[in-house]
Amino acid sequence: MDAKTNFAQGQLKSFIARIERLEEEKKAIAADIKEVYAEAKGTGFDTKIMRKVVSLRKKDAAERQEEEAILDLYLSALGMAPADQGEDE
């Protein structure tokens, strides 16, 4: 093998090793997060709603508003919007 091939092979092994190490760390962190949700559930919190809150907090205000507007539009089209609730009765 020439020096170029050896260098590329070494780089590849290094990248793979780093990815594998990070995947293990990710698995450990996921387990930690699962424990926190279990603890919260044990104290009476709704973990499904907590996950939604965490998801929403990752988004900026404009993105949240756009999603809410689309959700309202879809709910209205299905007759499920709060303003539509009295119309079915």
N, C-alpha and C positions, 0 to 999 in steps of 0.2 A: 504494500500500500504506500502511496505517496503521502507527503506531508499534508496536502490539501484534504485528502480523504480522511486521514487520521484526525485532523482538526474538525471537520464536519461531523465525524462520528462522535468525537468528544462533546461537541456542542449539542448534538441530538441527545446523547445520554444525559447531559446536564439538564436540558429542558424537560425530558421525561421524568427525571428524578425530582425536579422542582414541582412539576405538575402533580406527581404522586404524593409528595409531602403536603401540598396545598389541599388535595382531595381528602387526605386524612384529617387535616385541620378543619376542613369544611364539615366533615362527618361529625367530628367532636363538637363543633359549634352548633350544628343542627340538633344534636342530642341535648345540649345545654338549653337551647330554645324550647325544645319539647318539654323539658323539666319545668321551665318557668311557666309555660302554659298549664301544665298539670297542677302546679302549685296555685296558680290563679284560679283554676277551676275548683280546686279544693276549698278555696275561700269564698266560692259563690259567684265568681265572675263568669260571664258568657264568653268562652274562648273564641267562638265563631265571630262574634262582634269585635272582640279584641283584635283578631287577625285583620278584619276589615279596617279598623282604625289604624293599625300599623301600615296597611297598604295605602290608605288615604294620606297619611302623614308623609309618605314618600313622594307624593305628587305636589306640584305647585298649585296655587289657588286657581289659576286659569284652566289648568288641565282638569281639576276637580269640577269646576263650574261647567266645562264643556261636557264632561261625562254625565253630570246631573241633568243637564238640558236634554241630552240624547235619551237618557233613561226616562225622563218625564214624557218626552215625545213618544217613545215606545209604549209606555204604560197607558198614555192617553189613547193611542191607536188601538190598544187592546181593551179599552174601557176600564182600566184599572187605576187611573189617576184619581187622587183624592177628590177632585172636583167632579169626576164622573160617577162616584160612588152612589150619590143620591138619585141619579138618573135611571138606574136599573130597577129601582123599587116601585 
